[in-house]
Amino acid sequence: MKNKCTSLLLCFCSICLILAGCQFGSSSSSTDSSGTAVSKETQKIEETVFPKDKVVDVKITIDEDQFQDMLDNASAEEYKPASVEYNGIKLDNVGIRTKGNLSLRSVVQMEDSNRYSFKLSFDEYVNQTLEGISKINLNNNYSDATSMREFLTYELAELMGLPTPEYSFVNIYINDELWGFYLAVEQIDESYLERNFGTSYGSLYKGVMTGQGSDLTWLGDDPDLYTGLEVKSEKSDGDALIAMLNELNNGSDYEKYIDIEDALGYIALNVLTNNTDSYLGSNKQNYYLYEEDGVFSILPWDYNMAFGGLGRSSLYIDEPTQGALDERPLIAKLLAVDEYKEQYHQILSEAIGGYLANDTFTARVQEVKSMIAEYVKADPNAFYTYDEFEKGVTSLISTNASQVKDISEQLDGTSPSAGDGSGSGGGMGGGGRGGGMGRGDAEGVAPSNAATGGNTGGATADDETTADGASFSKQNANAQTAPDHTAANTANNVVQNDTQNDAATDQSNTANQPPAGEVPSDIASQNSEQSNTTPTDGAQPDAQVEEGNGVTPPDGFGGGMGEAPDGFGGGMERPEGGMMGGGGFPGGGGNQQNVQQGTTQDLIAVAVSLIIVILACLFVTFYKRKRL
């Protein structure tokens, strides 16, 4: 009888263990068509909140007087209560407010537009989320005539295996009236961290342009010295931060403190998209650091200025910094290790041979254009005309083609991949290999309400730094074209940067400019107040675009992405409902799949099961000893 009871108990414990294991395996991940591990939670979020293959409606209902007060006092960025129907999901008691810093102030000063970016906070007044998402940023595409640069960059980041916030296109209605076509981006917070890292208990920091230390250089062993690394989590481990910074600057055991794969991927992403509004640029911003068990991951954020939004010039792939390379130790130290540099070059090679390959990228851009064109055309509050949108799309394709050509030549050694250590250029929107300061040219596409003015000063960022949650370029004087097509050549641009920093309202009073040579109305008066200036000398690139490719401001923020005469035809069909593979990222640079880790709940389930088994074993052992 006792033997029978023992057998039953062991069977019961074994079944518990098997069920726990099945639960852990089923809840942790599944695999999508691209081969990337995706959790069921992520799949549901992408289907209901952030679908990538369609534009969803976001219907906001708010008291008219409250909404008007929010618009009239946009700089206050105060939440107002509203009801939101997000892709058919209805929630009441949602907080909505304007968001931004420099771009917000720019729109404030526009007499003919109230097209602000917004933040939705689903848990502002009551304990609720939208499929686990607590906050969503609704970005107004202020500095992007194509309305797709940030979307495409996040898509590339996902394919590269980087921990990427969710994103999708949305059409916003306010009190049943169409307001505009926006890009929705998930706030980096607990939900994002849980999905990408399996926990949100670590320390979260954000690199911002205000303060010091966002370049990750060594300032000393006091965490309070690093004011440019804003704490975004409820608690932080200052000792872990200091240990990482000390090793990065003064040691060599980088893998002990830094997720090398994420770091190399982050650097590569910004080089591939020529995004100097990042750690690479003069403002040293637009990234997050997440620490877990003493190891830091760098997280991508804010790509509205990607694909040459701050200048069409290319970068040295091994020296992609504004200013001295040594002033960006995360790049300088990692690329000084041959193994890491080889891995980094492999990441670049896979990207330009896959997603960014001319035919593949062109097909994807045209596909996105087809998806959003009717919404862009119908937008009643757009910063750009539909003609400017079409020119911007053509220019986006040619910009990428020139960039891919340049990176390819650097990888195969036919073009230098580094300079003398001084970086890829100096000043905002100019400088670098083969060139210097530029003031804009015929490539600039000015919006219909643009003001023109004589400012060649630098752009400062508009970065989201609330607890919710500059750029330069290496001038490519020998701009390349794809076979049988004429790609628009490089040009220096000075534009304002629109990132999402709600708390940095004390930053320099710099007007935010759209990237393609545009200054929305009533902002030109601020142009003389720019705090970051372009270099005082330097030559225009040798290869200039023919006149007439765009609208040229007389003496202001020209440049940006030019219009290529032909563009690039062909391309690959994208499977319905999914992202086009285009060669993908076959590896060679480490594991490029973003494997979803188990959640805390999964770990608890397994731990309980193991405890049951251990207790059962102890019981059997005790029972046998008692019999003996």
KAVENFEN-V869041 format. One record per helix or strand. SS is the DSSP state (H for helix, E for strand). FROM is the first residue (numbers start at 1). TO is the last residue. If there is no record, write none. Layout:
# KAVENFEN-V869041
SS|FROM|TO, SS|FROM|TO
This chain:
# KAVENFEN-V869041
H|2|28, E|30|31, E|37|38, H|40|48, E|56|61, H|64|72, H|74|76, E|80|86, E|89|99, H|102|108, E|117|121, E|130|130, E|133|133, E|135|139, H|149|159, E|167|174, E|177|186, H|190|197, E|203|207, H|223|225, E|229|231, H|238|250, H|254|256, E|258|258, H|260|272, E|287|292, E|295|300, E|314|314, E|322|322, H|325|327, H|329|335, H|338|353, H|358|378, H|386|411, E|425|425, E|450|450, E|457|457, E|474|474, E|514|514, E|518|518, E|520|520, H|524|529, E|533|533, H|600|627
